[in-house]
Amino acid sequence: MQWIKIFSHPDDALNKVKPGTTQLLIVHQKRICLARVGDTFFAIDDKCSHNGESLSKGKINYLGEVVCPWHGYRFQLKTGRESNERSHDLETYPIQQDETGFYIGL
């Protein structure tokens, strides 16, 4: 696994990604949906496995799932699992932060 710095400091992530929102990241030509629930960050494939819509355009629901804006498929941010087992699960990526930056593992 390779750790890629996506923010210079953990505070940058806190300031740019507000609680309950998502942001599209493109890391090594890979589209990743970065989501924040409270002060916890999750990274998941950005492409909905049902019909290909960008999950970073979706919303985070009260269950901590990202909801696809096209057809409402819900993916668990922690595991990438499609909540109703109607579509393939998505890959998730670990997040690590320390005083030197905010990193995603690929």
N, C-alpha and C positions, 0 to 999 in steps of 0.2 A: 504494500500500500504506500502511496505517495501522499504526503501532506502538502496541500497548496494553500498559501496565504491568500485570503479573500478580503480581509480588512486589516489595516495596519495596527489597529488597537481594538480590544473588545468593546470599548465605548463607541467606536465607529459603527459597529453592528447594532448596538442598542439605539443609537440615534437615527440610523437609516432604515431600520426595519422595526416598525412600531408593533406593540402587542396585538395579536389577532390579525396580522397581515402577512402577505407573502411578497417575495421579490424574485425575479428571474435572475439567475446567475448563468453565465456561460464560462465554463472552466474546461480548458483543453478541448474545445469544440463540443462539449457535452452541455446540454440544457438541463439545469437543475433548479427546482423550486425550493427556495429557502423560506421557511415558515417560522414564525415566532408565536409561541403560546406562553403568556406571562413573560418570564425572563429565560425561557428555554427555547433553544433553536433546534430545528429539524431540517434535514436536507433529503429530498426525494426526487426521483426522476420527474421532469416537468411535463412530459407527454402522457396524457391519459391513455391507458392501455385499451380503452373501449373504442374511441374514435379520434384520438390524436390531438385533442385540444390542449392548450397550454394550461397547466394547473396553477401557474402563478397568476393567472387571470381569475381564478376561483376565490372562494371565501373559505375561511376556517370556521367550522361549526362549534357548538358548545361541547362536543365530544372529543375535540382535538383531531378532527379529520379535515382534510382539504376536500372541498366539493367542486367537482368539475362544472364549469359554467355552461356546458352544452346540454348534458343529459342528467346531471345530478349524481353521477357516480361518486362515491365517497371512499377516500383512501386514508387509512390510519397513518398518521405522520411518523409514529414510532416504528412501525413494522413494514409499511408499504402495502399492507393487505387491503384489498378492495372489500369493503365492509359487508356487502351482500353477496359476495362470491359470484358476481355476474361477469367479471373481467379478470384478466391476469393481474397479479400483484406487481408492484413497482419496486425498483431497487432503492434502498435508502443508503445514506452516506453519513459516516460519523463526523461530528463537529468537535473541535478541540479549541480551547482558548487559553491564553496565558498572557503575561505582560508583554510578550513580543508580537502578539497578533491573534487573529481569529482565522482558523484553518478548517479546511474540509479534506477528508480522506478519500482518495480515489484509487 
